[in-house]
Amino acid sequence: MRPGATPLPELARALAAGDLASREIVADCLAAIEERNESINAVIHLDENAQAAADESDARRRRGESRGPLDGIPVLVKDNIAVRGAPLSCGSKILAGYSPPRDATAVTRLREAGAVILGKANLDEFGMGSSNEHSAFGPVRNPHDPERVPGGSSGGSAAAVAAGFAPLALGTDTGGSVRLPASWCGVVGVKPTYGRVSRSGLVAFGSSLDQIGPMTGSVEGAALALAAMAGPDDADATTLADAWNAPSFGEDSLRGLRVGVVREFLEDGVDEAISTRIRSAIAAMESAGAEIRDVELPHARYAVAAYYVVASAEASSNLARYDGVRFGHRDPEARTLDELYTRTRTHGFGREVQRRILLGTYTLSAGYSEAYYQRAGRVRERIRGDFDQAFSQVDVLVSPVSPESPFHLGDLRGDPLRMYLNDAMTIPASLAGLPAVSVPVGMIDGLPVGLQVQAPRGQDDRALLVAAAVERLRVGP
Ligand code: GLN
């Protein structure tokens, strides 16, 4: 197998054994990008220091000073996460020409672990979208079928891993943006517990929801990457206080595990083929000794509505800083201050971002904030309560990641509501701040399908161990 398309733990072993050099992995990734990125459009910037960083890693190993399993592993970073010296576009025209003065904490920590920053991955503008069609750099295509979308908003990261452009990519997840594209591209995606990974240096979308998460070819690889990034950070007051280490993936089993299933998530509006595949994954878990129980999340049906109020409200506030004065693009023809704001924002932001700003501004405005924003907050509390109740009966919850398979590019243009509904099963965990993993469970008609494993807040280990056990069951073709 090509090094760039090899699961991370295997790469780490080959590097440790001296069978492979970081220089070779990076060269292989660059060759794959050269060959196929023009059609996939997953990578929007290459870091010119990658080869030099790989050489440094190889030199460290020769001196016996390896920094661990990630030393020498190339990683692509979603372009809403700061990498010093590289552009930071957020897939938007409004940040044209902007380059951040420092690395995001997650990137600093990956560098400290020896990882090689390969470049930046395409995304839906500011992380808003489910198909990666909303990028100023053009849409990303699904490597399994280039006529179809990869999912979003971390579509570039997912497609890059699936195409073997990089063994590891960082995504960000506000309402499902790591899990959905992971599912549709057939890779593993992890949304950690809110606060597990510092948001410092991640461009804010919905600050109470945003999390950086790894996307890669195996659950164990994702855990290694998460362990490198996780932990408290003075620069982000919402980080959890405890350090986090990857669990040991040796002896875990499903025997005696109580697995909760929400029936609606297998029925309401879910494609027949997806529901069948997820049911067979659940049956395989049962055969391996898990105990399957029905549970209820009575308020989950309001999650999408509450999310689009909360996330848009936070986005409208976070995006107020792009005014043509402080960052990136500034309209050259504006004559007054008002014109500067209006023209810069009108031309700089794409349609979906403008839609969110309008929605958010509306729901926060005097007279409406009680009816929408505050009520959405109460729904969020109810959903948290539903999960607490469910997790008093079961250890994990499983569901599809998405109700449908990746659609053709352009299919949902003009139907934002159906686009939003693709997140119906990922958003509840986002509102509650829970860890959730998307793990591949085979293909339907040549397109990948993911199973979502959710665990109680702080129990990222449990979500990962169960996802790894599912990975080993090798459900489906
Ligand atoms: N698709 C959802 C949205 O557009 C989630 C995006 C995300 O998680 N960043 O808001």
Residues whose N, C-alpha, C, O or C-beta is under 5 A from the ligand:
A	BS01	LIG	G127 M128 G129 S130 G152 S153 T172 D173 T174 G175 G176 S177 D423
